[in-house]
Amino acid sequence: ERGFRLRGHTRAADKARGMFCYGGVPSMADVYLVQHVDSARRCAVDVAAWPHTAAVEAACMSLPACVTAAPNCQPDAPWWLVLLAVCVR
C-alpha cells in the first residue's frame, strides 16, 4: 500500500495532470500502473483510498487495448481468473 500512497500524493499535488499518469495519452507508466492496481484488487486492497490512481486506472481500462491485455483475458489464464474477466474480443 505504501507505493499507492506515494503515487496518490504525487498525483494530487499535480494540478496540470491529464487523464493518464503523464498527460492526455497513455504511456508505459500507465501500463505498469494498471497491472499493479489489478494485483492489488485481487489481494483485497481497496484502491478507493487513492482516487487519482483509481481514476488513471479507469481511464486506461476505457481503452479496448487495455481491456484485452488484462491477465484474465489471456488464452492461457487459469479458469478461476477467467471467471473475473470482462474481456472485449
C-alpha positions as CSV (number, residue, x, y, z in Angstrom):
1,E,0.0,0.0,0.0
2,R,2.9,2.3,0.6
3,G,3.6,2.7,-3.2
4,F,0.0,3.6,-3.8
5,R,0.2,6.2,-1.1
6,L,3.2,7.8,-2.6
7,R,1.7,7.8,-6.1
8,G,-1.6,9.2,-4.9
9,H,0.1,12.2,-3.1
10,T,2.2,12.9,-6.2
11,R,-0.9,12.9,-8.5
12,A,-2.9,15.0,-6.0
13,A,-0.2,17.7,-6.0
14,D,0.0,17.9,-9.8
15,K,-2.6,20.4,-10.8
16,A,-1.9,20.0,-14.6
17,R,-2.4,16.3,-14.7
18,G,-4.2,14.7,-17.6
19,M,-6.3,11.5,-17.7
20,F,-3.3,9.3,-17.6
21,C,-0.1,9.1,-15.5
22,Y,1.7,11.7,-17.6
23,G,-0.7,13.8,-19.5
24,G,-3.5,13.1,-22.0
25,V,-2.1,10.0,-23.7
26,P,-1.2,6.6,-22.2
27,S,2.4,5.8,-21.6
28,M,4.4,2.8,-20.2
29,A,3.7,4.2,-16.7
30,D,0.0,3.6,-17.3
31,V,0.7,0.0,-18.4
32,Y,2.5,-0.7,-15.2
33,L,0.0,1.1,-13.0
34,V,-2.9,-1.0,-14.4
35,Q,-1.1,-4.2,-13.6
36,H,-0.4,-3.1,-10.0
37,V,-3.9,-2.0,-9.4
38,D,-5.2,-5.3,-10.8
39,S,-2.9,-7.2,-8.5
40,A,-3.9,-5.0,-5.5
41,R,-7.6,-5.7,-6.1
42,R,-7.0,-9.4,-6.3
43,C,-5.3,-9.1,-2.9
44,A,-8.3,-7.3,-1.5
45,V,-6.6,-3.9,-1.3
46,D,-9.3,-1.2,-1.6
47,V,-7.8,1.3,-4.1
48,A,-10.6,3.8,-3.4
49,A,-8.2,5.3,-0.8
50,W,-6.2,6.6,-3.8
51,P,-8.8,8.3,-6.0
52,H,-6.3,9.7,-8.6
53,T,-4.7,6.3,-9.0
54,A,-8.1,4.7,-9.4
55,A,-9.1,7.5,-12.0
56,V,-6.0,6.7,-14.1
57,E,-6.7,3.0,-14.0
58,A,-10.3,3.7,-15.0
59,A,-9.1,5.9,-17.9
60,C,-6.8,3.1,-19.1
61,M,-9.5,0.5,-18.8
62,S,-11.8,2.6,-21.0
63,L,-9.4,1.7,-23.8
64,P,-10.1,-1.6,-25.6
65,A,-6.4,-2.4,-25.8
66,C,-6.1,-2.3,-22.1
67,V,-9.1,-4.5,-21.5
68,T,-8.0,-7.2,-23.9
69,A,-4.5,-7.1,-22.4
70,A,-5.7,-7.9,-18.9
71,P,-4.3,-11.1,-17.4
72,N,-7.7,-12.6,-17.0
73,C,-8.4,-12.2,-20.7
74,Q,-5.4,-14.2,-21.9
75,P,-6.0,-17.5,-23.6
76,D,-3.8,-19.3,-21.1
77,A,-5.3,-17.7,-18.0
78,P,-6.3,-20.1,-15.2
79,W,-10.0,-20.9,-15.0
80,W,-10.5,-19.0,-11.7
81,L,-9.0,-15.8,-13.2
82,V,-11.2,-16.1,-16.3
83,L,-14.3,-16.1,-14.1
84,L,-13.3,-12.5,-13.2
85,A,-13.0,-11.5,-16.9
86,V,-14.8,-8.7,-18.6
87,C,-13.0,-9.1,-21.9
88,V,-13.5,-7.3,-25.2
89,R,-12.6,-9.7,-28.0
